[in-house]
């Protein structure tokens, strides 16, 4: 899959120089560098989802516990909708 990478001129010159010296294409060097970098990173599912975990707490302050919210969800939703859009 074709990709593009933006880099400053200095880095581009260094890449081309290294690629020429190692008799490989710049694409091969970049591919190897990215592969090596990603292999060194130990990304677990918890790190990948860190921004999402805990974002939607099960019991925000002042609300019902999750067990009560799930059983009373229709009445809670109805009350919130009526509060937001009152009927005449």
C-alpha positions as a Markdown table, in Angstrom:
| # | Residue | x | y | z |
|---|---|---|---|---|
| 1 | Unk | 0.0 | 0.0 | 0.0 |
| 2 | Unk | 1.6 | 3.3 | -1.0 |
| 3 | Unk | 2.2 | 5.8 | 1.8 |
| 4 | Unk | 3.9 | 9.1 | 2.1 |
| 5 | Unk | 6.0 | 10.5 | 4.9 |
| 6 | Unk | 6.8 | 14.2 | 5.4 |
| 7 | Unk | 10.3 | 14.9 | 6.6 |
| 8 | Unk | 12.5 | 17.9 | 6.6 |
| 9 | Unk | 15.3 | 18.3 | 4.0 |
| 10 | Unk | 18.1 | 17.3 | 6.4 |
| 11 | Unk | 16.4 | 14.0 | 7.3 |
| 12 | Unk | 15.6 | 13.3 | 3.6 |
| 13 | Unk | 19.3 | 13.8 | 2.7 |
| 14 | Unk | 20.4 | 11.5 | 5.5 |
| 15 | Unk | 17.9 | 8.9 | 4.4 |
| 16 | Unk | 19.0 | 9.0 | 0.7 |
| 17 | Unk | 22.7 | 8.9 | 1.8 |
| 18 | Unk | 22.1 | 5.9 | 4.0 |
| 19 | Unk | 20.1 | 4.1 | 1.4 |
| 20 | Unk | 22.7 | 4.7 | -1.2 |
| 21 | Unk | 25.5 | 3.6 | 1.1 |
| 22 | Unk | 23.7 | 0.4 | 2.1 |
| 23 | Unk | 22.6 | -0.3 | -1.6 |
| 24 | Unk | 18.9 | -0.3 | -0.7 |
| 25 | Unk | 16.1 | 1.9 | -1.7 |
| 26 | Unk | 14.8 | 4.7 | 0.6 |
| 27 | Unk | 11.5 | 2.8 | 0.8 |
| 28 | Unk | 13.3 | -0.3 | 2.0 |
| 29 | Unk | 15.1 | 1.7 | 4.7 |
| 30 | Unk | 11.9 | 3.4 | 5.9 |
| 31 | Unk | 10.0 | 0.1 | 5.9 |
| 32 | Unk | 12.8 | -1.6 | 8.0 |
| 33 | Unk | 12.9 | 1.4 | 10.4 |
| 34 | Unk | 9.2 | 1.4 | 10.9 |
| 35 | Unk | 9.1 | -2.3 | 11.4 |
| 36 | Unk | 11.9 | -2.2 | 13.9 |
| 37 | Unk | 10.3 | 0.7 | 15.8 |
| 38 | Unk | 6.9 | -1.1 | 16.0 |
| 39 | Unk | 8.5 | -4.3 | 17.1 |
| 40 | Unk | 10.2 | -2.6 | 20.0 |
| 41 | Unk | 7.0 | -1.0 | 21.2 |
| 42 | Unk | 5.0 | -3.2 | 23.5 |
| 43 | Unk | 1.5 | -2.0 | 22.7 |
| 44 | Unk | -1.1 | -3.9 | 24.6 |
| 45 | Unk | -4.8 | -3.6 | 24.2 |
| 46 | Unk | -5.0 | -1.6 | 27.4 |
| 47 | Unk | -2.4 | 0.9 | 26.0 |
| 48 | Unk | -4.2 | 1.1 | 22.7 |
| 49 | Unk | -7.6 | 1.8 | 24.4 |
| 50 | Unk | -6.2 | 3.9 | 27.2 |
| 51 | Unk | -7.9 | 7.1 | 25.9 |
| 52 | Unk | -11.3 | 5.3 | 25.9 |
| 53 | Unk | -11.1 | 3.2 | 29.1 |
| 54 | Unk | -12.8 | 5.0 | 32.0 |
| 55 | Unk | -14.1 | 7.7 | 29.7 |
| 56 | Unk | -17.7 | 6.6 | 30.3 |
| 57 | Unk | -17.8 | 5.7 | 34.0 |
| 58 | Unk | -20.5 | 3.4 | 35.1 |
| 59 | Unk | -21.6 | 5.6 | 38.0 |
| 60 | Unk | -21.1 | 9.3 | 37.5 |
| 61 | Unk | -21.4 | 11.4 | 40.6 |
| 62 | Unk | -25.0 | 12.0 | 41.6 |
| 63 | Unk | -26.5 | 9.3 | 39.4 |
| 64 | Unk | -27.9 | 5.8 | 40.1 |
| 65 | Unk | -25.6 | 2.8 | 40.3 |
| 66 | Unk | -25.2 | 1.0 | 37.0 |
| 67 | Unk | -27.4 | -1.9 | 38.2 |
| 68 | Unk | -30.3 | 0.4 | 38.8 |
| 69 | Unk | -29.7 | 2.5 | 35.7 |
| 70 | Unk | -29.9 | -0.6 | 33.5 |
| 71 | Unk | -33.2 | -1.8 | 34.9 |
| 72 | Unk | -34.7 | 1.7 | 35.0 |
| 73 | Unk | -33.2 | 2.9 | 31.7 |
| 74 | Unk | -36.5 | 3.6 | 29.9 |
| 75 | Unk | -37.9 | 5.8 | 32.8 |
| 76 | Unk | -34.5 | 7.6 | 33.1 |
| 77 | Unk | -34.4 | 8.3 | 29.4 |
| 78 | Unk | -38.0 | 9.4 | 29.3 |
| 79 | Unk | -37.4 | 11.8 | 32.2 |
| 80 | Unk | -34.3 | 13.3 | 30.5 |
| 81 | Unk | -36.1 | 13.7 | 27.2 |
| 82 | Unk | -39.0 | 15.4 | 28.9 |
| 83 | Unk | -36.6 | 17.7 | 30.8 |
| 84 | Unk | -34.9 | 18.6 | 27.5 |
| 85 | Unk | -38.1 | 18.8 | 25.4 |
| 86 | Unk | -41.0 | 19.6 | 27.7 |
| 87 | Unk | -44.5 | 18.9 | 26.3 |
| 88 | Unk | -47.0 | 21.8 | 26.4 |
